[in-house]
Amino acid sequence: MRGSLPISRRSVFKWRQVAIGTLGSAKIMFLILGCLALTILAVANRNRTGSSSLMGWTGDVDRSYSPRGRYSIVMNTWKRYDLLKKSISHYVSCPKLDSIHIVWSEPDPPSDSLKRYLNHVVRLNSRKDQQVELVFDINKEDSLNNRFKEIKDLRTDAVFSIDDDIIFPCSSVEFAFTVWQSAPDTMVGYVPRMHWVDRKKGNGKYKYGGWWSVWWTGSYSMVLSKIAFFHKKYLKLYTDEMPASIKEYITKNRNCEDIAMSFLVANATSTPPIWVKGKIFEMGSTGISSIGGHSERRTECVNKFVGEFKRMPLVPTNMKAIDGRDSWFW
Ligand SMILES: *[C@@H]1O[C@H](CO)[C@@H](O)[C@H](O)[C@H]1NC(C)=O
C-alpha cells in the first residue's frame, strides 16, 4: 500500500499535466482562430475604405504637400466631345490633380458651349481641397507632336499623359503616381510594348511587339504615352531635341509619337520604363490601333527611329509594379 501511493500520486500528477497540456493547446487553438478571424476581417476591410486602420496602420501615403506631391493631366483629344466631357468629369475628382491641359489641334477653336460645359464640370466636381485648373492649349498645326509640346507655366513636375477615350479609376492613377514619385526620371505607364530583334531581317532590324508578345513573355521596353506618367522636362526635351525628321515623319504618318517619346526617355536615361498593373476602360475603339496594318507601321517607326538615333536606346525589362494593398500573398 505504501508503495502504491507515490504511483497514484505520480499518475494524478501526470493526468494534471495532460489536462493542462490539452487546456493549453485549446487556448492556443482559440488564439490562432482569433488571429485568423482578425486577419480576415482586416484584409476584407482594408481595401474597402482604402484608409481603414488597424492599430493605426493605414496603407495610404500622403505626400500631396511636397513639391512633387501633385500632377497635371495633359490630354490629347480629337473631335470626340462626348468622350472628352466624360473623361474630364471623371479625372477632375481624382486627388492630387493640379490642372488639366487639353491639347487642341483642330482647325476651329473649342466652342463656347464646350468650354462652358467643361468649366462647369470642373467647378462642380473638383474636390473641396483643390480647385483644378482647366487650360486649352490651342495649336495651329494639326500634328501628333503637339501632345508633347513644352508647357511653360506647368506647376507640377509630373505629367500624366492620356488620351481622351480612356477612363481609369482614380485609385489606379494615384498608385501610378506614387510609382513615378519613386522614379521621377522614368516613364511609368499601364500599356507595355516591346521591340524584338527581327531574326529574319538580320542585323539591327527590329519588330514592334504588341500586347500578345508582352503577355506571352513578360518582357517590355516601352510604355505608351496614351496613359503614362513622366517628368515635364521630357516635354521640353521632345520639343527642343527630337530630330526634325522624326517629327515630320510623325506629323505625316499620324502615328508613333508615343514610340518616339519612349526612345527619347530611354536615350536620356539608359533605363527601362516601369509597367504598373491596373485596369483600363477604353471607351472608343476607333483609335489608330484598330486600323489594319497597325503593327507593320509601328515596326517601320521603330526601325526608322533607330536610324535617326543611330542606335537602339530602348532597354528591355521584366519588372511590374503592383499595389501592395491588393496583393497580400506576398
Ligand atoms: C541621345 O543621347 C545622346 C547621348 O547622351 C545625346 O548626345 C543625343 O543628343 C540624344 N539624342 C536625342 C535625340 O535626344
The ligand as a Gaussian input file, in Angstrom:
#p B3LYP/6-31G(d) Opt

LIG

0 1
 C       20.712000      60.735000     -77.215000
 O       21.726000      60.670000     -76.229000
 C       22.967000      61.165000     -76.672000
 C       23.984000      60.879000     -75.588000
 O       23.558000      61.338000     -74.346000
 C       22.826000      62.669000     -76.962000
 O       24.059000      63.193000     -77.403000
 C       21.758000      62.856000     -78.019000
 O       21.530000      64.225000     -78.243000
 C       20.474000      62.188000     -77.605000
 N       19.528000      62.233000     -78.720000
 C       18.358000      62.813000     -78.643000
 C       17.520000      62.839000     -79.845000
 O       17.942000      63.328000     -77.614000

